[in-house]
Amino acid sequence: MSTTVGDTRKVAGQAVDQMISRANTLKSNATKSLLLTSIVTLLLLVLLLSTALPRPLRKLRSGTFDAMTR
């Protein structure tokens, strides 16, 4: 009887170890995915701003120049 209880505890311990290992792997993968997503988002934001901002700034500059020459 004690062998069965010991074996059950051993199997349960192994199952817990596997669950902990899987949880750590999932956490690591989620962290890597978050980092990659953040970097891509930042790059896209920089690209968007670098293409969208120059036009309004040129208009503002030319408007300021026109106002100064009047």
Phi and psi in degrees as GROMACS dihedral restraints (atoms count N, CA, C in turn):
[ dihedral_restraints ]
;  ai    aj    ak    al  type     phi  dphi    fc
    3     4     5     6     1   -68.5    20    10
    4     5     6     7     1   -26.1    20    10
    6     7     8     9     1   -66.0    20    10
    7     8     9    10     1   -40.4    20    10
    9    10    11    12     1   -64.8    20    10
   10    11    12    13     1   -43.0    20    10
   12    13    14    15     1   -65.2    20    10
   13    14    15    16     1   -42.0    20    10
   15    16    17    18     1   -63.9    20    10
   16    17    18    19     1   -42.7    20    10
   18    19    20    21     1   -64.8    20    10
   19    20    21    22     1   -40.0    20    10
   21    22    23    24     1   -63.2    20    10
   22    23    24    25     1   -42.6    20    10
   24    25    26    27     1   -64.6    20    10
   25    26    27    28     1   -39.2    20    10
   27    28    29    30     1   -63.3    20    10
   28    29    30    31     1   -46.7    20    10
   30    31    32    33     1   -64.1    20    10
   31    32    33    34     1   -41.8    20    10
   33    34    35    36     1   -63.4    20    10
   34    35    36    37     1   -41.2    20    10
   36    37    38    39     1   -62.9    20    10
   37    38    39    40     1   -41.2    20    10
   39    40    41    42     1   -65.1    20    10
   40    41    42    43     1   -39.0    20    10
   42    43    44    45     1   -64.5    20    10
   43    44    45    46     1   -42.3    20    10
   45    46    47    48     1   -63.6    20    10
   46    47    48    49     1   -42.6    20    10
   48    49    50    51     1   -60.8    20    10
   49    50    51    52     1   -40.9    20    10
   51    52    53    54     1   -65.3    20    10
   52    53    54    55     1   -39.9    20    10
   54    55    56    57     1   -64.9    20    10
   55    56    57    58     1   -41.8    20    10
   57    58    59    60     1   -64.9    20    10
   58    59    60    61     1   -42.9    20    10
   60    61    62    63     1   -61.8    20    10
   61    62    63    64     1   -44.1    20    10
   63    64    65    66     1   -64.4    20    10
   64    65    66    67     1   -41.4    20    10
   66    67    68    69     1   -63.1    20    10
   67    68    69    70     1   -41.2    20    10
   69    70    71    72     1   -65.3    20    10
   70    71    72    73     1   -38.9    20    10
   72    73    74    75     1   -64.7    20    10
   73    74    75    76     1   -44.9    20    10
   75    76    77    78     1   -62.3    20    10
   76    77    78    79     1   -40.2    20    10
   78    79    80    81     1   -64.3    20    10
   79    80    81    82     1   -43.5    20    10
   81    82    83    84     1   -63.0    20    10
   82    83    84    85     1   -44.5    20    10
   84    85    86    87     1   -64.4    20    10
   85    86    87    88     1   -39.4    20    10
   87    88    89    90     1   -65.4    20    10
   88    89    90    91     1   -39.1    20    10
   90    91    92    93     1   -64.4    20    10
   91    92    93    94     1   -43.6    20    10
   93    94    95    96     1   -63.5    20    10
   94    95    96    97     1   -42.3    20    10
   96    97    98    99     1   -64.0    20    10
   97    98    99   100     1   -42.4    20    10
   99   100   101   102     1   -62.5    20    10
  100   101   102   103     1   -42.9    20    10
  102   103   104   105     1   -62.7    20    10
  103   104   105   106     1   -46.6    20    10
  105   106   107   108     1   -62.5    20    10
  106   107   108   109     1   -44.2    20    10
  108   109   110   111     1   -62.5    20    10
  109   110   111   112     1   -40.5    20    10
  111   112   113   114     1   -64.4    20    10
  112   113   114   115     1   -42.4    20    10
  114   115   116   117     1   -65.2    20    10
  115   116   117   118     1   -45.1    20    10
  117   118   119   120     1   -63.1    20    10
  118   119   120   121     1   -42.3    20    10
  120   121   122   123     1   -62.3    20    10
  121   122   123   124     1   -43.2    20    10
  123   124   125   126     1   -62.7    20    10
  124   125   126   127     1   -44.0    20    10
  126   127   128   129     1   -62.8    20    10
  127   128   129   130     1   -42.2    20    10
  129   130   131   132     1   -64.6    20    10
  130   131   132   133     1   -39.0    20    10
  132   133   134   135     1   -64.0    20    10
  133   134   135   136     1   -43.9    20    10
  135   136   137   138     1   -63.0    20    10
  136   137   138   139     1   -42.6    20    10
  138   139   140   141     1   -63.2    20    10
  139   140   141   142     1   -44.4    20    10
  141   142   143   144     1   -61.7    20    10
  142   143   144   145     1   -46.4    20    10
  144   145   146   147     1   -67.1    20    10
  145   146   147   148     1   -36.6    20    10
  147   148   149   150     1   -70.6    20    10
  148   149   150   151     1   -23.9    20    10
  150   151   152   153     1   -94.1    20    10
  151   152   153   154     1   -28.3    20    10
  153   154   155   156     1   -89.0    20    10
  154   155   156   157     1   -30.4    20    10
  156   157   158   159     1   -77.5    20    10
  157   158   159   160     1   -35.3    20    10
  159   160   161   162     1   -59.4    20    10
  160   161   162   163     1   -37.4    20    10
  162   163   164   165     1   -62.0    20    10
  163   164   165   166     1   -53.7    20    10
  165   166   167   168     1   -62.9    20    10
  166   167   168   169     1   -33.5    20    10
  168   169   170   171     1   -67.7    20    10
  169   170   171   172     1   -37.1    20    10
  171   172   173   174     1   -64.2    20    10
  172   173   174   175     1   -43.0    20    10
  174   175   176   177     1   -63.0    20    10
  175   176   177   178     1   -42.4    20    10
  177   178   179   180     1   -63.8    20    10
  178   179   180   181     1   -42.6    20    10
  180   181   182   183     1   -65.1    20    10
  181   182   183   184     1   -43.5    20    10
  183   184   185   186     1   -69.5    20    10
  184   185   186   187     1   -35.0    20    10
  186   187   188   189     1   -64.8    20    10
  187   188   189   190     1   -39.9    20    10
  189   190   191   192     1   -65.6    20    10
  190   191   192   193     1   -40.7    20    10
  192   193   194   195     1   -65.0    20    10
  193   194   195   196     1   -42.0    20    10
  195   196   197   198     1   -62.2    20    10
  196   197   198   199     1   -41.3    20    10
  198   199   200   201     1   -66.4    20    10
  199   200   201   202     1   -33.7    20    10
  201   202   203   204     1   -74.1    20    10
  202   203   204   205     1   -30.8    20    10
  204   205   206   207     1   -85.0    20    10
  205   206   207   208     1    -8.4    20    10
